[in-house]
Amino acid sequence: MKQIAIYGKGGIGKSTVSANISYQLSKKGFKVAQVGCDPKHDSTRLLLNGKSQTTVLDHINSGSEDIGDTVSIGKNGVVCIETGGPEPGVGCAGRGILTAFNFIENNNVVDKDTDIILYDVLGDVVCGGFAVPLRRKYADAVFIVTSGEFMSLYAANNVLKGIRNFDNDKSRVAGLILNCRGNEGEYEYVKNFADAVGLPIVARIPRSRKFYEAESEGVTVSEKYPDSEEYSAIGQIVSIIQGINDASGKLYPAVPLNDDDLDCVAKGIPVVRDSCRTLPARKLALNERDALRGCGAALAVGYCMTIYDADVVVHAPKSCHYFFTSGCDSGLVYLNKSKKIRNVSNRIFCTDLTDYSSIFGGAKELGSIIESRIAAGTKTVFVVTTCVPGIIGDDVGGICRRIQEKHPGTFIVPVEVDGILSGGYMQAREVTIRSICKVVDRSVKPEKGAVNLIGYYESIDKAIRSADDTDRILEGLGLRVNCKAFDENTFDEIRNLRKGGLNLMAGFSVSNRMTCQQLEKELGIPWYPDPMPVGLAESKDWIESFGKHMGVPDGVRSDLIASLSEDFEGFREEYGGRFKGLRAVLYVPSATNINWLFEIMEVLGAEITDIFCPINSRWNLSDEIHFENSGIHIESNVDFDMLLERLERIRPDMVLGSSQMLSRLEYPHFNFGTPHPGVRPAMECGKRIVRMMEVSRI
C-alpha cells in the first residue's frame, strides 16, 4: 500500500486534481481510497456523481456505532471518505483531522489490500492537525498543487516547511502540479519558484471549460473527456504515482525558501538554488527569564479560591481538574487556610473537556455547569480557562456575559489565562487580578484609617499566628485592615476593596510589588513602596517613615517603637549569647530579606560566615541582593551539590535557609520562611532555632 498526499492552497483545484487521479488509477485496476481532509468535505463529490457523504466527524458527533455511513463507494470502486470539520467559528479543525485519522486507523475503515490511498489536504494552514498526512506514517510521497499566483506559492512553501520539520533532508516530495489560471507568464513564474526549491513541475494542467462542464454533471473530466489534453496532463501525475508504487519513481527533499528569497519569487526575480539560504534546523531557544514557570490556570485557580464564598469553574479536561485539587498543587489551592470554609471539591467544578470538545467546542458544557452552580445558590462564579479552550477559541467571555445578563445579581467572571498560553505564573497573575478587579465596586470611597494588605498569608501554625504583630503595628498607628487581599476573603470584602485608601505590602516580593502597581492602575488605590517590616531595626525605621507619611504624631510613633523594643529586649535577656562561638551558613535566594535574621543571630552570638544563594525561584525574579552590604562572603548560583561541597570545606555548626533540600543535610539545620511583620515573629523564629540546636545536641 502506498499513501499519497495532495496539498495545496484552498480553491487551487487540488480536490479536482485528486478526484481525477483517483479515477484514472482505479481505471488502471488499482484499488484506491481517497480521503478528503478539508472541512468543506467536497473532495470526493466528483467520484459520487456530485453527491456529498457523511463525514467522519459528523459520524462521531452523531454517536452512531455503525461506521459504514462514513464510507461511500465511488466510480470504479474508489473508497471515498471525508474527515469533515467543526462548525465555522467553533472548535479546532486541525484537531478534527487528528481525531478522524485515529478513527479511520482504529476502525480499519480502509481495507489493508488497498493499493493506493490518496489524501486531499488543505494546505493554507499547516498546523499540527492538517500536517498529519505529512507524517511518514501516512504519506510516502507528497504532491503540491499550485498556480501562477503568489499566495499559492506561499502556501506551497509552507507545506515544504512542514515536510522538512518531519523529514529534514530525506526525500519525499514528488513535485509541483501547475493548475493554470491562464495568466501571462504563469509557467515562468512558477518555474522560478520550482527551480529555487529544487522541485520539478510534474504536470501542467491547462485552464479549460471542460472542467466546468464535467463538474456541472458531477463527474471528473477524466471520465467525461478520456481523450482530452486535460486527461493526458493528469495522466502524467498518475504515471509518477505508478512509479512510486513500484519503487522506481524519483522523490526530492523539501528545501523551503526563507522570507527574503520568497520575496524575490514574488517579484519575479530569479533565485539561484545553490545560493538560496535554507531554513536553519529546528531548535528550542528560550530566554531563561522568559521561560514558562508553571501553569497559569493553576495560579488563577489559587487566587480565585481565596474568595471562599465564590465557586470556581475550570474549563478544562479532567486531568487539569485533578491537578488543581490534588496534593501536588495544594500550595496554590489550599493556601494554609485557617477558617472553616467549604471543602475544595465543593468549590472547584470542571467542564471535563474531551477530544470531542476540542473539535466541536465546549460551549455547551461550560454553559451547563455555570447554570448548575447558579441553581445551587452561588452568586459568584469565576471561570478559569486552560489550554484547550484557548486553542479551540471557545467564546468564554461571551458565554459568561450572556448567563450573567440572564441572572441579575450574579457575577460570572471569566479569567481567560488559557493555561500556559498566557505565559506562566507571573503573566497569569496579571490576567487574574485584572479579572477579579472587575467585581470591585468603583463607586465605593476610601474610609479614613483603612488599608489593604497585599501578599499577607494566614499561617496554619498557631504559635506564628499568635506572634503576628501586623495588627499591633497598624492599630498602634491608628489604622485598621480593610482587606487582606487574596488571602482569605469574602466576595463582599473584594467588592469593597476600595474602602482601603492605601495598599501595603505584607512582605517584600516582586509579585507583591507588581500586584500593588496593578491595583493602582486598575482601581486607583495608591500603595506604599516599603513593605511592612520584620525585626526590630526595620520596624523602628518603617514606623518612623510610614508614620510621618500618614501624619501620625511623634508621641504615638515613639510609644509603638518603645513597646516593640521592650519585647525584643526580653528576648535578648533570655536568649542572648546562647550560640557564642558557633558558626552558621545561610542558604537563601539573593532577593530574600534576612535583615531580621542577622539581628537574631547577633543576639544569639553566632557568627554568619557565608551566604550561598541558589538560582532564584520561579516566584522571585528579582536580581536585587538585599544583603550585599552585610560584609559577609556571598556566592550566587550555588546548587545543592555545590552547597554540599562548600559545607564539607567550611564545617559550620548550623545551616539556616529557605530550601526543603536542607532536610538532607547531616548538619543541624533550620528551614524558615519570611516571618510575619513585627518583632515577635522574628523572635519566634529565633526561639525555634535555639530549640533546633538543643535537640541536635541530644
C-alpha positions in Angstrom: 0.0 0.0 0.0 1.3 3.4 -1.0 0.0 6.6 0.5 0.0 9.9 -1.5 -0.8 13.3 -0.1 -2.0 16.1 -2.3 -1.6 19.6 -0.8 -2.4 23.0 -2.0 -4.0 26.4 -1.2 -7.7 26.5 -0.7 -9.5 26.9 -4.1 -6.4 26.0 -6.1 -8.1 22.9 -7.5 -6.5 20.1 -5.5 -9.8 18.3 -4.9 -10.5 18.3 -8.7 -7.0 17.0 -9.3 -7.2 14.4 -6.6 -10.6 13.1 -7.8 -9.2 12.8 -11.4 -6.1 11.0 -10.2 -8.2 8.5 -8.2 -10.4 7.9 -11.2 -7.5 7.2 -13.6 -5.7 5.0 -11.1 -8.8 3.0 -10.4 -9.4 2.7 -14.2 -6.0 1.1 -14.5 -7.0 -1.6 -12.0 -5.6 -0.1 -8.8 -7.7 -0.4 -5.6 -7.9 3.2 -4.5 -9.2 5.1 -1.4 -9.5 8.8 -1.4 -9.6 10.7 1.9 -10.7 14.3 1.9 -9.0 16.3 4.7 -10.9 19.6 4.4 -13.8 20.9 6.5 -15.6 21.7 3.1 -15.8 17.9 2.6 -16.2 18.1 -1.2 -13.1 16.1 -2.2 -14.9 13.0 -3.3 -18.0 14.6 -4.8 -17.0 14.1 -8.4 -16.5 10.3 -7.7 -20.0 10.1 -6.3 -21.9 11.8 -9.1 -22.0 15.1 -7.3 -23.4 13.8 -4.0 -22.0 14.6 -0.6 -21.5 12.0 2.1 -21.4 11.6 5.9 -18.1 12.8 7.3 -16.1 11.0 9.9 -16.6 13.9 12.4 -20.3 14.0 11.7 -20.4 10.3 12.4 -18.5 10.8 15.7 -20.8 13.7 16.6 -23.9 11.6 16.0 -22.9 8.9 18.4 -23.8 6.2 15.8 -22.0 2.9 16.2 -22.3 1.9 12.5 -19.1 3.0 10.8 -20.5 2.1 7.4 -22.0 5.5 6.9 -18.5 7.1 6.8 -17.6 5.2 3.6 -19.1 5.6 0.2 -18.0 3.6 -2.9 -17.4 5.8 -5.9 -16.5 5.4 -9.6 -14.5 2.2 -10.4 -14.9 1.1 -6.7 -12.9 4.1 -5.3 -13.4 4.1 -1.5 -14.5 7.7 -0.6 -14.0 9.1 2.9 -14.4 12.7 4.1 -12.9 13.7 7.5 -15.1 16.9 7.7 -14.7 19.5 10.4 -16.5 21.5 13.1 -19.0 24.3 12.6 -17.4 27.5 11.4 -16.1 29.5 14.3 -16.3 26.6 16.8 -13.6 24.1 17.8 -10.4 23.2 16.1 -10.4 21.8 12.5 -6.8 20.6 12.9 -7.7 18.6 16.0 -10.6 17.2 14.0 -8.2 15.9 11.3 -6.2 14.1 14.0 -9.3 12.5 15.5 -10.6 11.5 12.1 -7.3 9.8 11.2 -7.3 7.9 14.5 -10.9 6.8 13.9 -10.0 5.6 10.4 -7.0 3.7 11.6 -8.6 2.2 14.8 -11.7 1.0 12.9 -9.9 -0.4 9.9 -12.1 1.8 7.6 -9.7 1.3 4.7 -9.0 -2.3 3.7 -5.4 -3.5 4.1 -5.3 -4.7 0.5 -5.9 -1.2 -0.8 -3.1 -0.3 -3.3 -3.1 3.5 -3.0 -4.6 5.9 -0.5 -4.9 9.5 -1.7 -5.1 12.2 0.9 -6.5 15.5 -0.4 -5.4 18.1 2.2 -6.0 21.8 2.7 -2.6 23.5 2.5 -3.3 27.0 3.7 -2.8 26.2 7.4 -0.1 23.6 8.0 -0.8 23.3 11.7 -0.3 20.0 13.7 -3.7 18.7 12.6 -3.5 19.5 8.9 0.1 18.3 8.9 -0.9 14.8 9.9 -0.8 13.4 6.3 2.8 14.8 6.1 3.9 12.2 8.6 5.8 9.3 7.2 3.1 7.0 8.7 0.6 8.5 6.3 2.4 9.7 3.2 5.1 8.0 1.1 5.0 10.9 -1.3 3.7 14.5 -1.4 2.4 16.5 -4.4 1.8 20.2 -4.1 -0.8 21.8 -6.4 -0.1 25.5 -7.2 -0.8 28.2 -9.7 0.9 31.3 -11.1 -0.3 33.4 -8.1 2.0 34.3 -5.2 -0.3 33.1 -2.4 -0.4 29.6 -3.9 3.4 29.6 -3.9 3.4 30.9 -0.4 1.2 28.0 0.7 3.4 25.6 -1.2 6.5 26.9 0.6 4.7 26.4 4.0 3.9 22.9 3.0 7.6 22.3 2.3 8.4 23.7 5.7 6.0 21.3 7.3 7.6 18.4 5.4 11.1 19.5 6.4 10.0 19.5 10.1 9.3 15.8 9.8 12.0 14.8 7.4 14.9 17.2 7.5 17.0 16.1 4.4 15.0 13.0 3.5 13.3 12.8 0.1 9.5 12.6 0.0 8.3 15.3 -2.4 7.2 14.1 -5.8 6.9 17.6 -7.3 4.7 20.5 -8.1 1.4 20.4 -10.1 0.7 23.6 -12.0 -3.0 24.1 -12.3 -3.0 27.0 -14.8 -5.1 30.1 -14.3 -4.3 31.4 -17.8 -2.2 34.3 -16.6 0.6 35.7 -18.8 4.0 34.3 -17.9 2.4 31.9 -15.4 4.7 28.9 -16.2 7.9 31.0 -15.9 6.7 32.5 -12.6 6.1 29.0 -11.1 9.3 27.7 -12.7 11.3 30.3 -10.9 9.9 29.0 -7.6 10.3 25.4 -8.6 14.0 25.9 -9.5 14.6 27.7 -6.2 13.3 24.9 -4.1 14.7 22.1 -6.4 11.5 20.5 -7.5 10.1 19.6 -10.9 6.8 20.8 -12.3 5.4 17.3 -13.0 2.2 18.3 -14.7 0.8 21.4 -16.4 -2.9 21.3 -16.3 -4.5 23.7 -18.8 -7.2 26.1 -17.9 -10.2 24.6 -19.7 -14.0 24.9 -19.8 -14.1 21.1 -19.9 -13.6 21.0 -16.1 -16.7 23.2 -15.6 -18.8 21.1 -18.0 -17.7 17.8 -16.3 -18.2 19.1 -12.8 -21.6 20.5 -13.5 -22.6 16.9 -14.3 -21.0 15.7 -11.0 -18.2 13.7 -12.8 -14.5 14.1 -13.4 -13.1 15.5 -16.6 -11.2 12.2 -16.9 -14.5 10.3 -17.1 -16.3 12.8 -19.5 -13.3 13.5 -21.8 -11.0 10.5 -21.8 -9.2 11.6 -25.0 -8.6 15.2 -23.9 -5.4 17.2 -23.2 -6.7 17.5 -19.7 -6.8 13.7 -19.3 -3.3 13.4 -20.6 -2.0 16.1 -18.2 -3.4 14.3 -15.2 -2.1 11.0 -16.6 1.4 12.3 -16.2 0.8 12.5 -12.4 -0.7 9.0 -12.5 2.4 7.7 -14.2 4.6 9.1 -11.5 2.4 7.6 -8.8 2.7 4.2 -10.6 6.5 4.6 -10.4 6.3 5.4 -6.7 4.2 2.3 -6.2 6.8 0.1 -7.8 9.7 2.0 -6.2 11.0 3.4 -9.5 9.7 6.9 -9.0 12.1 9.8 -8.0 11.4 11.8 -4.9 13.0 15.0 -3.7 13.9 16.6 -0.3 11.9 19.6 0.9 14.0 22.7 0.7 11.8 25.7 1.6 12.7 29.3 1.0 13.3 31.9 3.6 11.3 35.1 3.6 13.9 37.1 1.6 14.1 34.5 -1.2 10.4 34.1 -1.2 10.1 37.8 -1.7 12.3 37.6 -4.7 10.0 35.0 -6.1 7.0 37.3 -5.5 8.8 40.0 -7.5 9.7 37.6 -10.3 13.4 37.8 -9.6 15.3 34.6 -10.3 16.6 32.8 -7.2 19.7 30.6 -7.7 19.2 27.4 -5.8 22.8 26.9 -4.7 22.9 30.4 -3.1 19.4 30.0 -1.6 19.5 30.4 2.2 17.5 27.5 3.5 15.9 27.4 6.9 18.1 26.5 9.9 17.5 23.3 11.8 14.8 23.5 14.4 16.0 24.2 17.9 14.4 25.4 21.2 15.6 28.8 22.1 14.3 30.2 25.4 15.4 33.1 27.4 15.7 31.8 31.0 13.8 34.7 32.4 11.0 34.4 29.9 10.7 30.6 30.3 7.3 29.2 31.4 7.4 28.8 35.2 4.2 27.0 35.8 0.6 26.6 34.6 -1.2 30.0 34.5 -4.5 28.3 35.1 -3.2 26.7 38.4 -2.3 30.2 39.7 -5.6 31.6 38.6 -7.5 28.9 40.5 -5.4 29.6 43.6 -6.2 33.3 43.5 -9.9 32.8 42.9 -10.1 30.2 45.7 -9.1 32.9 48.2 -12.6 34.3 47.8 -14.1 31.5 49.7 -17.8 32.1 49.1 -17.4 32.0 45.3 -17.3 29.0 43.1 -14.6 28.3 40.5 -15.4 26.6 37.2 -12.4 25.3 35.4 -13.0 25.0 31.6 -10.6 22.1 31.2 -10.1 18.3 30.9 -10.4 16.2 33.9 -6.7 15.9 34.3 -6.4 19.6 34.9 -9.2 19.5 37.5 -7.3 16.7 39.3 -4.1 18.7 39.2 -5.7 21.8 40.7 -7.4 19.9 43.6 -4.7 17.4 44.4 -1.9 17.5 46.9 0.7 18.2 44.3 -0.8 21.7 43.9 -2.1 22.2 47.4 0.2 25.2 47.9 -1.8 27.1 45.4 -5.3 25.7 46.2 -5.4 25.4 50.0 -3.1 28.3 50.8 -2.9 27.3 54.5 -6.5 28.1 55.3 -7.4 28.5 58.9 -11.0 29.4 58.6 -13.8 26.9 58.2 -14.6 27.0 54.6 -16.2 24.7 52.1 -14.2 21.7 51.0 -12.1 22.3 47.9 -14.1 19.6 46.0 -17.3 21.6 46.7 -15.9 24.8 45.3 -14.0 23.8 42.1 -16.0 22.4 39.2 -14.8 21.2 35.8 -16.3 21.0 32.4 -14.3 17.8 31.8 -13.4 18.6 28.2 -12.6 15.7 25.9 -11.2 15.2 22.4 -14.8 15.6 21.3 -14.9 19.1 22.9 -11.7 20.2 21.2 -13.2 19.5 17.8 -16.8 20.7 18.3 -16.2 23.2 21.1 -17.0 23.2 24.8 -19.5 26.0 25.0 -22.5 23.7 25.8 -20.7 22.0 28.7 -19.5 25.4 30.1 -22.9 27.0 30.0 -24.5 23.9 31.6 -22.1 23.8 34.6 -22.4 27.6 35.2 -26.1 27.3 35.2 -26.0 24.4 37.7 -23.9 26.5 40.1 -26.3 29.3 39.9 -29.2 26.9 40.5 -27.3 25.7 43.6 -27.4 29.2 45.0 -24.0 30.5 44.1 -23.9 34.2 43.3 -20.3 34.5 42.2 -18.6 32.2 39.7 -15.0 32.6 38.4 -14.5 30.7 35.1 -10.8 29.8 34.6 -9.7 28.8 31.1 -7.0 26.3 30.3 -5.0 25.5 27.2 -7.8 23.6 25.3 -10.4 26.4 25.2 -7.6 28.8 24.4 -6.6 26.8 21.4 -10.0 26.0 20.1 -11.3 29.5 20.6 -14.4 29.0 22.8 -16.1 32.4 23.4 -15.8 32.1 27.2 -16.3 35.8 27.8 -19.5 35.9 25.7 -20.9 32.8 27.5 -20.3 34.4 30.9 -21.8 37.7 29.8 -25.0 36.1 28.5 -25.5 34.0 31.6 -24.9 37.0 33.9 -27.5 39.0 32.0 -29.9 36.2 32.3 -29.5 36.0 36.1 -29.4 39.6 37.5 -27.5 39.9 40.8 -24.9 37.3 39.8 -21.3 37.8 38.9 -19.9 35.4 36.2 -16.3 36.4 35.8 -14.1 34.9 33.0 -10.5 34.5 33.9 -9.0 33.8 30.5 -5.5 32.8 31.3 -5.7 29.8 28.8 -3.4 27.6 30.8 0.2 28.2 29.8 -0.8 30.2 26.8 -0.8 33.4 28.9 2.9 32.8 29.6 3.2 31.4 33.1 2.6 32.3 36.7 3.6 36.0 36.6 1.6 36.7 33.4 -1.4 34.8 34.7 -1.3 36.7 38.0 -1.8 39.9 36.0 -4.7 38.5 34.0 -6.3 37.0 37.1 -6.1 40.2 39.2 -7.5 42.2 36.3 -10.4 39.8 36.1 -11.0 39.9 39.9 -10.9 43.7 39.8 -14.0 43.7 37.6 -16.2 42.8 40.6 -14.8 45.6 42.7 -17.3 48.4 43.3 -15.8 51.6 41.7 -18.3 53.8 43.5 -17.0 52.9 47.0 -15.0 55.7 48.6 -11.9 55.2 50.8 -12.6 55.1 54.5 -10.4 57.0 56.9 -7.7 54.9 58.5 -8.5 51.8 56.4 -5.7 50.0 54.5 -5.4 46.8 52.5 -2.7 44.2 52.9 -1.2 42.7 49.8 0.6 39.3 50.0 -0.4 38.5 53.5 -0.9 34.9 54.4 -2.7 33.4 57.4 -0.4 30.8 58.8 -1.8 27.4 59.9 0.8 27.5 62.8 -0.9 28.8 65.9 2.3 30.0 67.5 3.1 32.1 64.5 -0.4 33.4 64.3 -0.3 34.4 67.9 3.0 36.2 67.5 1.9 38.2 64.5 2.5 41.9 65.0 0.7 43.1 61.9 -2.5 44.4 63.6 -0.5 45.6 66.6 1.6 47.9 64.4 -1.2 49.2 62.3 -3.5 49.8 65.2 -0.7 51.5 67.0 -0.6 53.9 64.2 -4.3 54.4 64.2 -5.0 52.2 61.2 -7.1 49.1 60.6 -7.1 46.4 57.9 -9.9 46.7 55.4 -9.0 43.6 53.4 -6.2 41.1 53.3 -6.4 40.8 49.6 -6.0 37.3 48.0 -5.6 35.6 51.4 -9.0 34.8 53.0 -11.7 37.0 51.6 -15.4 37.1 51.2 -16.9 38.4 48.0 -18.1 41.5 49.8 -14.6 42.2 51.1 -13.2 42.1 47.5 -16.2 44.1 46.3 -15.4 46.8 48.8 -11.6 46.8 48.3 -11.7 50.5 47.6 -12.6 51.2 51.2 -8.9 50.7 51.8 -7.3 54.0 50.9 -3.8 52.6 50.7 -2.3 49.2 49.8 0.6 47.9 52.0 2.8 45.0 51.0 2.8 42.5 53.8 6.3 41.4 52.8 8.8 42.0 50.1 8.4 40.2 46.8 8.3 41.0 43.1 4.8 39.6 42.9 3.6 41.8 45.8 5.1 44.9 44.2 3.6 44.1 40.8 0.2 43.4 42.4 0.2 46.8 44.1 1.2 48.5 40.9 -1.6 46.8 39.0 -4.2 47.6 41.7 -3.3 51.2 41.5 -3.7 51.1 37.7 -7.0 49.1 37.7 -8.7 50.7 40.8 -6.8 53.8 41.6 -5.7 52.6 45.0 -2.2 54.1 45.9 0.4 51.9 47.6 3.3 52.5 49.9 6.7 51.3 48.4 8.3 49.9 51.5 6.9 46.5 52.7 5.9 46.0 56.3 8.9 45.4 58.5 10.3 42.3 60.1 12.6 42.6 63.1 13.3 45.5 65.5 15.6 47.7 63.4 13.3 47.5 60.3 10.2 48.1 62.5 11.7 51.3 64.0 12.7 52.7 60.6 9.3 51.8 59.0 7.2 53.1 61.8 9.1 56.4 61.7 8.9 56.8 57.9 5.5 55.4 57.3 4.1 57.2 60.4 5.3 60.5 59.1 3.9 59.7 55.7 0.5 59.1 57.3 0.7 62.1 59.6 0.9 60.1 62.9 2.0 62.2 65.8 5.6 61.8 67.1 4.5 60.6 70.5 2.3 57.8 69.0 5.2 56.6 66.9 7.6 56.7 69.9 5.2 54.7 72.1 4.8 52.0 69.5 8.5 51.7 69.0 9.1 51.5 72.7 6.6 48.7 73.0 8.2 46.6 70.3 11.7 47.4 71.7 10.6 46.2 75.2 9.6 42.8 73.7 12.9 42.4 71.9 14.9 43.3 75.0 13.0 40.5 76.8 14.2 38.1 74.0 17.8 39.4 74.4 17.8 38.9 78.1 16.6 35.3 77.8 18.5 34.1 74.8 21.4 36.4 74.4 24.8 34.7 73.8 23.3 31.2 73.5 25.3 30.5 70.3 28.5 32.3 71.3 31.4 30.8 69.3 29.2 29.0 66.9 29.4 29.5 63.1 26.4 29.5 60.8 26.0 29.3 57.0 22.9 30.7 55.2 21.4 29.2 52.0 18.8 31.7 50.8 17.8 33.4 47.5 19.6 36.7 46.8 16.4 38.7 46.9 15.3 37.4 50.3 15.0 39.9 53.1 17.0 38.4 56.0 18.0 41.6 57.9 15.8 40.3 60.8 17.9 37.1 60.8 21.2 39.0 61.1 19.6 40.7 64.1 18.5 37.5 65.7 21.8 35.7 65.2 23.7 38.7 66.6 21.7 38.5 69.8 22.3 34.7 69.9 26.0 35.3 69.5 26.6 33.2 66.4 28.8 34.3 63.5 27.4 34.0 60.0 30.5 33.1 57.9 29.0 32.6 54.4 25.8 33.2 52.4 25.1 30.9 49.5 22.3 31.8 47.0 20.6 29.3 44.8 19.2 30.3 41.4 16.2 32.4 42.1 12.9 30.5 42.4 10.0 30.8 39.9 8.4 33.3 42.2 11.4 35.5 42.8 12.6 37.0 39.6 14.4 40.0 41.2 18.2 40.5 40.7 18.3 42.7 43.8 20.6 41.4 46.6 19.2 42.6 49.9 22.2 41.7 52.0 25.1 42.7 49.6 26.4 45.3 52.1 26.4 42.8 55.1 30.2 42.4 54.9 29.7 38.6 54.7 31.1 36.4 51.9 28.3 35.9 49.3 28.3 33.4 46.4 25.4 33.2 43.9 24.0 30.4 41.7 25.0 27.7 44.1 23.0 24.5 43.5 22.6 21.9 46.3 25.5 19.7 45.2 27.8 22.7 45.2 26.5 23.6 48.7 27.4 20.2 50.0 31.0 20.7 48.7 31.3 24.1 50.4 29.9 22.8 53.7 32.4 20.0 53.7 35.1 22.6 53.5 33.6 25.1 56.0 32.2 22.6 58.5 29.7 25.1 60.1 27.8 24.4 63.3 24.5 25.0 61.7 22.9 25.8 58.3 19.9 28.1 58.0 17.8 28.6 54.9 14.6 28.5 52.9 15.0 25.3 50.9 13.4 22.0 51.7 16.6 20.4 50.4 18.2 21.3 53.8 16.4 18.3 55.3 19.0 16.1 53.5 21.9 17.7 55.5 23.7 16.0 58.3 24.4 19.4 59.9 21.9 20.9 62.3 19.6 23.0 60.1 16.6 25.2 60.3 14.3 25.9 57.3 12.4 29.1 57.6 10.0 31.3 55.6 9.8 35.0 55.9 8.2 35.8 59.2 5.1 38.0 59.5 5.6 41.7 60.2 6.9 42.9 63.6 9.4 41.7 66.2 7.6 38.8 67.8 7.5 36.7 64.6 11.3 37.1 64.2 11.7 36.3 67.9 9.6 33.1 67.4 12.0 32.0 64.6 14.9 32.7 66.9 13.4 30.6 69.7 12.9 27.7 67.2 16.5 27.9 66.0 17.6 27.6 69.7 15.3 24.6 70.2 16.7 23.0 67.0 20.2 23.3 68.3 19.3 21.9 71.7 17.6 18.9 70.1 20.6 18.3 67.8 22.9 18.1 70.8 21.0 15.3 72.5 
